[in-house]
Amino acid sequence: MSRLALTDMARRVARDIPSGAYVNLGIGMPTLVGQVVSPEKEIVYHSENGILGMGPAPAPGEGDPELINAGKQPVTLVPGGSFFHHTDSFMMMRGGHIDVTVLGGFQVSEKGDLANWATDDVGHPPAVGGAMDLAVGAKRVLVLMTHTTKDGRPKILPLCTYPLTAAAVVDRIYTDLAVIDVVPGGLLVREVVEGLGRDELQERTGARLSFADDVVPLVPGAV
């Protein structure tokens, strides 16, 4: 069975971000989205540590150690970009001024509950950062994650077993196997990786799935 590569997953998310949007990308996998958004789109990137108009990573050796994103990675500013106190940044997030946030996820429930800050792994310390504020403050919440854990356990479940980041906030889930919308009736599959049957996808999903009438195939390497 083929799965989407991380770059494919990021490209699929990028297609859904409209030009002109104010966007926050979560730490980890979501940062890849900013690298593959079409250059024709004008996206204003926000970072919760206090940046608006965040640009790409600088060339090696050219970064400013005091200009970093929330993941402590060096970044640049686009023309007109600004930086400010993190209190003001969180006011932007909580005030509903972020159009789209792309967050990673440990688990998502069939009701759109998100768990992405703590697990039962004692070797993985909890780290909520700004995720709770983004999850409840952004106008649209997109989750980018693998469909299962490394040992094959489903991450899309009837109920999250990890501590929640926020309840009923997720709009769409992007995984290496599918694109799934959270709708009033549960989870609706919009796209499935080419060659993967509906029953096979259901077997890898803890929550019950329904399928759109016009499910679109996701072709690895051609997303």
ZAMI-933665 format. One line per 5 residues: number of its first residue (from 0); for each residue x negated, y, z of N, C-alpha, C. Coordinates in Angstrom, 1 decimal, always signed. Atoms other than C-alpha are relative to their C-alpha. Layout:
<pts>
NUM) X/Y/Z/X/Y/Z/X/Y/Z | ...
</pts>
This chain:
<pts>
0) -0.8/-1.2/+0.0/+0.0/+0.0/+0.0/-0.9/+1.3/+0.0 | +0.7/-1.2/+0.1/-1.3/+3.4/-1.0/+0.5/+1.0/+1.0 | -0.4/-1.1/-0.9/-1.2/+6.4/+1.4/-0.6/+1.3/-0.6 | +0.6/-1.3/+0.5/-1.7/+10.1/+0.7/-1.2/+0.3/+0.8 | +1.2/-0.5/-0.7/-5.1/+11.4/+1.5/+0.4/+1.3/+0.7
5) -0.3/-1.3/-0.8/-5.3/+14.4/+3.9/+0.2/+1.2/-0.9 | -0.2/-1.2/+0.9/-5.8/+16.8/+1.0/+1.3/-0.1/-0.7 | -1.3/+0.1/+0.6/-2.7/+15.4/-0.7/+1.1/+0.5/+0.9 | -1.0/-0.4/-1.0/-0.7/+15.9/+2.5/+0.0/+1.5/+0.1 | +0.1/-1.5/-0.2/-2.0/+19.5/+2.9/+0.6/+0.7/-1.3
10) -0.5/-0.6/+1.2/-1.2/+20.3/-0.8/+1.6/-0.1/+0.0 | -1.5/+0.1/+0.0/+2.4/+19.0/-0.3/+0.6/+1.0/+0.9 | -0.5/-1.1/-0.9/+2.9/+21.3/+2.7/-0.1/+1.3/-0.7 | +0.3/-1.3/+0.6/+1.3/+24.2/+0.8/+1.1/+0.4/-1.0 | -1.0/-0.3/+1.1/+3.9/+23.9/-2.0/+1.3/+0.6/+0.6
15) -1.3/-0.4/-0.6/+6.7/+24.6/+0.5/-0.2/+1.4/+0.7 | +0.2/-1.2/-0.7/+5.2/+27.8/+1.9/+0.2/+1.2/-1.0 | -0.3/-1.1/+1.0/+6.6/+30.9/+0.1/-1.0/+1.1/+0.0 | +0.8/-1.2/+0.1/+4.6/+33.8/-1.1/+0.6/+1.1/+0.8 | -0.4/-1.1/-0.9/+4.7/+36.7/+1.3/+0.3/-0.4/+1.4
20) -0.3/+0.5/-1.4/+5.1/+34.5/+4.4/-1.1/+0.3/+0.9 | +0.9/-0.1/-1.1/+3.5/+35.2/+7.7/-0.1/-1.4/+0.6 | +0.2/+1.4/-0.3/+2.0/+31.8/+8.6/-1.0/-0.3/+1.1 | +1.0/+0.4/-1.0/+0.3/+30.2/+11.6/-0.3/-1.5/-0.2 | +0.4/+1.3/+0.2/-1.6/+27.0/+11.0/-0.6/-0.6/+1.3
25) +0.4/+0.6/-1.2/-2.1/+24.7/+14.0/-1.5/-0.5/-0.1 | +1.4/+0.6/+0.0/-5.5/+23.3/+15.1/+0.0/-1.4/-0.6 | +0.2/+1.4/+0.6/-6.8/+20.2/+13.3/+0.5/-0.1/-1.4 | -0.5/+0.3/+1.3/-5.1/+18.8/+10.3/+0.7/+1.2/-0.7 | -0.7/-1.1/+0.7/-2.9/+21.8/+9.6/-0.9/+1.1/-0.6
30) +0.9/-1.0/+0.6/-5.9/+24.0/+8.9/-0.4/-0.2/-1.4 | +0.3/+0.4/+1.4/-6.4/+22.1/+5.7/+0.9/+0.7/-1.0 | -1.0/-0.6/+0.9/-3.3/+23.7/+4.3/-0.5/+1.4/-0.6 | +0.5/-1.2/+0.5/-4.9/+27.1/+4.1/-1.0/-0.1/-1.1 | +1.0/+0.2/+1.0/-7.6/+25.7/+1.9/+0.5/-0.4/-1.4
35) -0.6/+0.5/+1.3/-5.2/+24.4/-0.8/+1.2/+0.8/-0.4 | -1.1/-0.9/+0.5/-2.5/+27.1/-1.0/-0.4/+0.6/-1.3 | +0.2/-0.6/+1.3/-2.2/+28.4/-4.6/-0.5/+1.4/+0.2 | +0.5/-1.4/-0.1/-4.3/+31.6/-5.0/+1.0/+1.0/-0.5 | -1.0/-0.9/+0.5/-1.3/+33.1/-6.7/+1.0/+0.4/+1.1
40) -0.9/-0.3/-1.1/+0.6/+33.1/-3.4/-0.8/+1.0/+0.9 | +0.6/-0.9/-1.0/+0.0/+36.0/-1.0/+0.6/-0.4/+1.4 | -0.4/+0.5/-1.4/+0.1/+34.5/+2.5/-0.8/+0.8/+1.0 | +0.7/-0.7/-1.1/-0.7/+36.4/+5.7/-0.1/-1.0/+1.1 | +0.2/+1.0/-1.1/-2.3/+34.1/+8.2/-0.2/+0.6/+1.3
45) +0.0/-0.5/-1.4/-1.9/+34.6/+11.9/-0.7/-1.0/+0.8 | +0.7/+0.9/-1.0/-4.1/+33.1/+14.7/+0.4/+0.5/+1.4 | -0.5/-0.5/-1.3/-2.8/+33.1/+18.2/-1.0/+0.6/+0.9 | +1.0/-0.6/-0.9/-6.1/+34.2/+19.7/-0.1/+1.5/-0.4 | +0.0/-1.4/+0.3/-5.4/+37.6/+18.0/-0.5/+0.5/-1.3
50) +0.4/-0.4/+1.4/-5.8/+37.8/+14.2/+1.2/+0.0/-0.9 | -1.0/+0.0/+1.1/-3.5/+38.8/+11.4/-0.7/+0.4/-1.2 | +0.7/-0.2/+1.2/-4.8/+38.6/+7.9/-1.3/-0.8/+0.1 | +1.2/+0.8/-0.1/-7.2/+35.8/+8.6/-0.4/-0.6/-1.3 | +0.5/+0.5/+1.2/-9.4/+34.8/+5.7/-0.6/-1.4/+0.1
55) +0.7/+1.3/+0.0/-11.3/+31.6/+4.8/-1.2/+0.0/+0.9 | +1.2/+0.1/-0.8/-14.3/+30.3/+6.6/-1.1/+0.7/-0.8 | +1.1/-0.7/+0.7/-17.5/+32.3/+5.9/-1.0/-0.9/-0.6 | +1.1/+0.9/+0.5/-20.4/+31.0/+4.0/-1.0/-0.3/+1.1 | +0.9/+0.4/-1.1/-23.0/+29.1/+6.1/-1.0/+1.1/+0.4
60) +1.0/-1.0/-0.5/-25.0/+31.5/+8.2/+0.5/+1.4/+0.0 | -0.6/-1.3/+0.1/-22.7/+34.5/+7.5/+1.1/+0.3/+0.9 | -1.2/-0.2/-0.9/-20.1/+34.1/+10.2/-0.3/+1.0/+1.1 | +0.1/-0.8/-1.2/-19.5/+36.5/+13.0/+0.4/-0.8/+1.2 | -0.3/+0.9/-1.1/-19.6/+34.6/+16.3/+1.2/+0.5/+0.8
65) -1.2/-0.5/-0.7/-16.9/+36.9/+17.7/+1.3/+0.0/-0.8 | -1.2/+0.1/+0.9/-14.5/+36.3/+14.8/+0.3/-1.4/-0.3 | -0.3/+1.4/+0.1/-13.1/+32.9/+15.2/+1.6/-0.2/+0.1 | -1.4/+0.3/-0.2/-9.7/+31.2/+15.0/+0.3/-0.7/+1.3 | -0.4/+0.6/-1.2/-7.8/+29.4/+17.7/-0.7/-1.3/+0.3
70) +0.7/+1.3/-0.2/-9.8/+26.2/+17.1/-1.5/+0.3/+0.1 | +1.4/-0.4/-0.2/-13.1/+28.2/+17.7/-0.8/-0.2/-1.3 | +0.7/+0.1/+1.3/-14.0/+27.9/+14.0/-0.2/+1.4/-0.6 | +0.2/-1.4/+0.6/-15.6/+31.0/+12.3/+0.9/+0.2/-1.2 | -0.8/-0.4/+1.1/-13.3/+32.8/+9.9/-0.4/+1.4/-0.4
75) +0.2/-1.3/+0.6/-13.2/+36.0/+7.9/+1.3/+0.8/+0.1 | -1.2/-0.8/+0.1/-10.7/+38.9/+7.6/+0.2/+0.4/-1.5 | -0.3/-0.5/+1.4/-9.0/+39.7/+4.3/+0.1/+1.5/+0.1 | -0.2/-1.4/+0.0/-8.8/+43.4/+3.3/+1.4/+0.4/+0.7 | -1.2/-0.3/-0.7/-6.3/+45.0/+5.7/+0.3/-0.8/+1.2
80) -0.1/+0.8/-1.2/-6.7/+42.3/+8.3/-0.3/+0.7/+1.3 | +0.2/-0.7/-1.3/-6.8/+43.1/+12.0/-0.1/-1.1/+1.1 | +0.1/+0.9/-1.2/-7.6/+41.6/+15.4/+0.4/+0.8/+1.2 | -0.7/-0.7/-1.1/-6.0/+42.4/+18.7/+0.1/-0.9/+1.2 | -0.1/+0.8/-1.3/-5.3/+41.2/+22.3/+0.9/-1.2/-0.2
85) -0.8/+1.2/+0.2/-3.9/+37.7/+22.5/+1.4/+0.2/+0.6 | -1.3/-0.3/-0.5/-1.0/+39.1/+24.5/+0.9/+0.5/-1.1 | -0.8/-0.5/+1.1/+0.2/+41.0/+21.5/+0.2/-1.1/-1.0 | -0.2/+1.1/+0.9/-0.4/+37.9/+19.4/+1.1/-0.9/+0.4 | -1.0/+0.9/-0.5/+1.8/+35.8/+21.6/+1.4/+0.7/-0.1
90) -1.3/-0.8/+0.1/+4.5/+38.6/+21.5/+0.5/-0.2/-1.5 | -0.4/+0.3/+1.4/+4.5/+38.1/+17.7/+0.6/-1.3/-0.2 | -0.5/+1.4/+0.1/+5.0/+34.4/+18.1/+1.3/-0.1/+0.7 | -1.3/+0.2/-0.7/+7.7/+34.6/+20.7/+1.1/+0.9/-0.5 | -1.0/-1.0/+0.5/+9.4/+37.5/+19.0/+0.6/-0.4/-1.3
95) -0.5/+0.5/+1.2/+10.2/+35.5/+15.9/-0.5/+0.7/-1.2 | +0.6/-0.7/+1.1/+7.8/+37.3/+13.6/-0.8/-0.9/-0.9 | +0.7/+1.0/+0.9/+6.1/+34.2/+12.2/+1.0/-0.8/-0.8 | -1.0/+0.7/+0.9/+7.9/+32.8/+9.2/-0.2/-1.5/+0.0 | +0.2/+1.4/+0.1/+6.3/+29.4/+9.1/-1.2/-0.4/+0.9
100) +1.2/+0.6/-0.7/+4.1/+27.4/+11.5/-0.1/-1.5/-0.5 | +0.3/+1.4/+0.3/+2.4/+24.1/+10.5/-0.7/-0.5/+1.2 | +0.6/+0.6/-1.2/+1.7/+22.0/+13.5/-0.3/-1.5/-0.2 | +0.2/+1.4/-0.1/+0.2/+18.6/+14.1/+1.0/-0.6/+1.0 | -1.0/+0.7/-0.9/+2.2/+16.0/+16.0/-0.5/-1.4/+0.4
105) +0.2/+1.3/-0.5/+1.7/+13.0/+18.2/+1.2/-0.8/-0.2 | -1.3/+0.6/+0.2/+5.4/+12.2/+18.0/+1.0/+1.0/-0.4 | -1.2/-0.8/+0.3/+8.6/+13.6/+16.5/+1.2/-0.9/+0.1 | -1.2/+0.8/-0.1/+12.1/+12.4/+17.4/+0.9/+0.3/-1.1 | -1.0/-0.1/+1.0/+15.1/+11.9/+15.2/+0.8/+1.3/+0.1
110) -0.7/-1.3/-0.2/+16.5/+15.2/+16.7/-0.9/+1.2/-0.3 | +1.0/-1.1/+0.2/+13.4/+17.2/+15.8/-0.7/+0.4/+1.2 | +0.9/-0.3/-1.1/+11.8/+17.1/+19.2/-1.4/-0.2/-0.4 | +1.4/+0.1/+0.3/+8.1/+17.6/+19.0/-0.9/-0.2/+1.3 | +1.0/+0.2/-1.0/+5.3/+16.2/+21.2/-1.3/+0.1/-0.6
115) +1.3/-0.1/+0.7/+1.9/+17.4/+20.2/-1.1/+0.6/+1.0 | +1.0/-0.6/-0.8/+0.0/+18.5/+23.3/-0.6/-1.0/+1.1 | +0.5/+0.9/-1.0/-0.4/+15.5/+25.6/+0.4/-1.5/-0.4 | -0.3/+1.4/+0.2/-0.5/+11.7/+25.3/-0.3/-0.8/+1.3 | +0.4/+0.8/-1.2/-1.1/+8.8/+27.7/-1.4/-0.5/-0.1
120) +1.4/+0.3/+0.1/-4.7/+8.6/+26.6/-0.8/+0.9/+1.0 | +0.7/-0.8/-1.0/-6.8/+9.7/+29.6/-1.3/+0.6/-0.5 | +1.2/-0.5/+0.7/-9.7/+10.3/+27.3/+0.3/+1.2/-0.9 | -0.4/-1.1/+0.8/-7.8/+12.9/+25.4/+0.7/+1.0/+0.8 | -0.6/-1.0/-0.9/-7.2/+15.9/+27.7/+1.1/+0.8/-0.6
125) -1.1/-0.8/+0.5/-3.9/+17.8/+27.4/-0.5/+1.4/-0.5 | +0.4/-1.3/+0.5/-4.2/+21.0/+25.4/+1.1/+0.6/-0.8 | -1.1/-0.5/+0.7/-1.1/+22.9/+24.6/-0.3/+1.3/-0.8 | +0.3/-1.2/+0.8/-2.6/+26.2/+23.4/+1.2/+0.8/-0.2 | -1.1/-0.8/+0.4/+0.0/+28.2/+21.6/+1.2/-0.8/-0.6
130) -0.9/+0.8/+0.7/+2.0/+25.3/+20.4/+1.5/+0.2/+0.4 | -1.3/-0.1/-0.5/+5.0/+25.7/+22.7/+0.6/+1.3/-0.5 | -0.5/-1.3/+0.5/+5.3/+29.4/+21.7/+0.3/+0.0/-1.5 | -0.2/+0.1/+1.4/+5.0/+28.7/+18.0/+1.2/-0.9/-0.3 | -1.0/+0.9/+0.3/+7.4/+25.8/+18.1/+1.4/+0.6/+0.2
135) -1.3/-0.6/-0.3/+10.2/+27.9/+19.6/+0.2/+1.4/-0.7 | +0.0/-1.4/+0.5/+9.3/+31.3/+18.0/+0.0/+0.1/-1.5 | +0.1/-0.1/+1.5/+8.5/+30.5/+14.3/+1.4/-0.3/-0.6 | -1.3/+0.2/+0.7/+11.4/+30.7/+11.9/+0.1/-1.4/-0.6 | +0.0/+1.3/+0.6/+10.4/+27.4/+10.3/-1.1/-0.8/+0.5
140) +1.0/+0.9/-0.6/+8.5/+24.5/+11.9/-0.2/-1.2/-0.8 | +0.4/+1.1/+0.8/+6.7/+22.1/+9.7/-1.1/-0.9/+0.8 | +1.0/+0.8/-0.7/+4.8/+19.1/+11.2/-0.7/-0.9/-1.0 | +0.9/+0.7/+0.9/+1.9/+17.5/+9.4/-0.7/-1.1/+0.9 | +0.6/+1.1/-0.8/+0.8/+14.1/+10.8/+0.0/-1.3/-0.8
145) +0.0/+1.3/+0.6/+0.0/+10.5/+9.9/+1.3/-0.7/+0.5 | -1.3/+0.6/-0.3/+3.1/+8.3/+9.9/+0.0/-0.9/+1.2 | +0.2/+0.8/-1.1/+1.7/+5.9/+12.4/-1.3/+0.3/+0.7 | +1.3/-0.2/-0.7/-1.1/+5.8/+15.0/-1.0/-0.9/-0.7 | +1.1/+0.9/+0.6/-4.4/+4.1/+14.2/+0.3/-1.4/+0.2
150) -0.3/+1.4/-0.2/-3.1/+0.9/+15.6/+1.4/-0.4/-0.5 | -1.2/+0.3/+0.7/+0.1/+1.0/+13.6/+1.3/+0.3/+0.7 | -1.2/-0.3/-0.7/+2.6/+2.3/+16.2/+0.7/+1.2/-0.7 | -0.7/-1.1/+0.7/+5.3/+4.6/+14.7/-0.1/+1.3/+0.9 | +0.0/-1.3/-0.6/+5.1/+8.3/+15.5/+1.3/+0.8/-0.1
155) -1.3/-0.6/+0.1/+8.6/+9.1/+14.4/+1.0/-1.0/+0.7 | -0.7/+0.8/-1.0/+10.9/+7.8/+17.1/+1.4/+0.5/+0.3 | -1.3/-0.5/-0.5/+14.5/+7.9/+18.5/-0.2/+1.1/+1.0 | +0.3/-0.9/-1.1/+13.1/+9.7/+21.5/-1.6/+0.1/+0.2 | +1.5/-0.1/-0.3/+9.5/+11.0/+22.2/-0.2/-0.5/+1.4
160) +0.4/+0.5/-1.3/+7.8/+9.2/+25.0/-1.1/+0.8/+0.6 | +1.0/-1.0/-0.5/+5.1/+11.9/+25.4/+0.7/+1.2/+0.4 | -0.6/-1.3/-0.4/+5.7/+15.2/+27.1/+0.3/+0.9/-1.2 | -0.4/-0.8/+1.1/+7.6/+17.5/+24.8/-0.7/+1.4/-0.1 | +0.4/-1.3/+0.2/+6.2/+20.6/+23.3/+1.2/+0.9/-0.1
165) -1.3/-0.7/+0.1/+9.7/+21.8/+22.4/+1.1/-1.0/-0.6 | -1.1/+0.9/+0.4/+13.1/+20.2/+21.8/+0.7/+0.6/-1.2 | -0.9/-0.3/+1.2/+15.0/+20.2/+18.4/-0.5/+1.2/-0.7 | +0.6/-1.2/+0.7/+12.6/+22.6/+16.6/-0.5/-0.4/-1.4 | +0.7/+0.4/+1.3/+11.1/+20.6/+13.7/+1.0/+0.0/-1.1
170) -0.8/+0.0/+1.2/+12.5/+21.3/+10.3/-0.3/-1.0/-1.0 | +0.5/+1.0/+1.0/+10.4/+19.0/+8.1/-1.2/-0.7/+0.5 | +1.2/+0.8/-0.4/+7.9/+16.2/+8.7/-0.7/-0.4/-1.3 | +0.8/+0.5/+1.1/+5.1/+15.5/+6.2/-1.0/-1.0/+0.6 | +0.9/+1.0/-0.4/+3.2/+12.3/+6.6/-0.8/-0.6/-1.2
175) +0.8/+0.7/+1.1/+0.8/+10.1/+4.5/+0.9/-1.0/-0.7 | -0.9/+0.9/+0.7/+3.9/+8.1/+3.5/+1.3/+0.7/-0.5 | -1.3/-0.6/+0.3/+6.8/+10.5/+3.2/+0.2/+1.4/+0.4 | -0.4/-1.3/-0.4/+8.4/+13.9/+3.4/+1.5/-0.2/+0.5 | -1.3/+0.3/-0.6/+11.4/+13.8/+5.8/+0.5/+1.3/+0.6
180) -0.7/-1.1/-0.6/+13.9/+16.5/+6.7/+0.7/-0.4/+1.3 | -0.8/+0.2/-1.2/+15.4/+16.8/+10.2/+1.3/+0.7/-0.3 | -1.3/-0.5/+0.3/+19.1/+17.3/+9.5/+1.0/-0.3/+1.2 | -0.9/+0.2/-1.1/+22.2/+17.4/+11.8/+0.3/-1.5/+0.2 | -0.3/+1.5/-0.2/+22.8/+13.6/+11.2/-1.2/-0.8/+0.3
185) +1.2/+0.8/-0.3/+19.2/+12.6/+11.9/-1.1/+0.3/-1.0 | +1.2/-0.2/+0.8/+16.3/+12.1/+9.5/+0.3/-0.4/-1.4 | -0.3/+0.2/+1.4/+16.7/+12.4/+5.7/-1.3/+0.0/-0.8 | +1.2/+0.1/+0.8/+13.9/+11.1/+3.5/+0.2/+0.6/-1.4 | +0.0/-0.7/+1.3/+13.2/+13.4/+0.5/-1.0/-0.6/-1.0
190) +1.1/+0.5/+0.9/+10.0/+11.9/-0.9/-0.7/-1.2/+0.7 | +0.7/+1.2/-0.5/+8.2/+8.6/-0.5/-1.2/-0.3/-0.9 | +1.2/+0.3/+0.7/+4.7/+7.6/-1.5/+0.3/-1.1/-1.1 | -0.3/+0.9/+1.1/+4.8/+5.7/-4.9/-0.4/-1.4/+0.4 | +0.2/+1.4/-0.3/+5.1/+2.0/-4.5/+0.5/-0.5/+1.3
195) -0.5/+0.4/-1.3/+6.5/+2.0/-1.0/+1.5/-0.1/+0.0 | -1.5/+0.2/+0.0/+10.0/+0.5/-0.7/+0.6/+0.6/+1.3 | -0.7/-0.6/-1.1/+12.6/+1.9/+1.6/+0.0/-0.8/+1.2 | +0.1/+0.9/-1.1/+12.6/-1.1/+3.8/-1.4/+0.0/+0.7 | +1.4/-0.1/-0.5/+8.8/-0.9/+4.2/-0.2/+1.3/+0.8
200) +0.1/-1.3/-0.7/+9.1/+2.8/+5.2/+0.7/-0.1/+1.3 | -0.8/+0.2/-1.2/+11.8/+1.9/+7.7/-0.8/-0.8/+1.0 | +0.7/+0.9/-0.9/+9.6/-0.8/+9.2/-1.1/+0.8/+0.7 | +1.1/-0.8/-0.6/+6.9/+1.8/+9.9/+0.5/+1.2/+0.7 | -0.6/-1.2/-0.6/+9.3/+4.3/+11.4/+0.9/-0.5/+1.2
205) -0.8/+0.4/-1.1/+10.8/+4.0/+14.9/+1.4/+0.4/+0.0 | -1.3/-0.5/+0.1/+13.8/+6.1/+14.2/+0.7/-0.5/-1.3 | -0.8/+0.4/+1.2/+16.6/+5.3/+11.8/-0.1/+1.0/-1.1 | +0.1/-0.9/+1.2/+16.2/+6.8/+8.3/+1.2/-0.1/-0.9 | -0.9/+0.0/+1.1/+18.6/+7.9/+5.7/-0.7/+0.5/-1.2
210) +0.7/-0.3/+1.2/+17.6/+8.5/+2.1/+0.8/+0.9/-0.9 | -0.7/-0.8/+1.0/+18.5/+11.3/-0.3/+0.3/-0.7/-1.3 | -0.3/+0.6/+1.2/+20.1/+10.4/-3.5/-1.0/+0.1/-1.1 | +1.1/-0.2/+1.0/+17.2/+11.8/-5.5/-1.4/+0.0/+0.6 | +1.3/+0.1/-0.6/+14.2/+10.6/-3.6/-1.1/+0.1/-1.0
215) +1.1/-0.3/+1.0/+11.0/+11.8/-5.3/-1.2/-0.8/+0.4 | +1.2/+0.8/-0.4/+7.9/+9.6/-5.5/-1.2/+1.0/+0.2 | +1.2/-0.7/-0.2/+4.7/+11.0/-4.1/-1.2/-0.8/-0.5 | +1.1/+0.7/+0.6/+1.7/+10.0/-6.2/-1.3/+0.4/+0.6 | +1.3/-0.3/-0.5/-1.6/+9.8/-4.4/-1.0/+0.6/-1.0
220) +1.0/-0.6/+0.9/-4.2/+12.1/-6.0/+0.7/+0.9/-1.0 | -0.7/-0.9/+1.0/-1.5/+14.0/-8.0/+1.1/+0.8/+0.6 | -1.0/-0.8/-0.7/+0.5/+15.8/-5.4/-0.2/+1.5/-0.2
</pts>
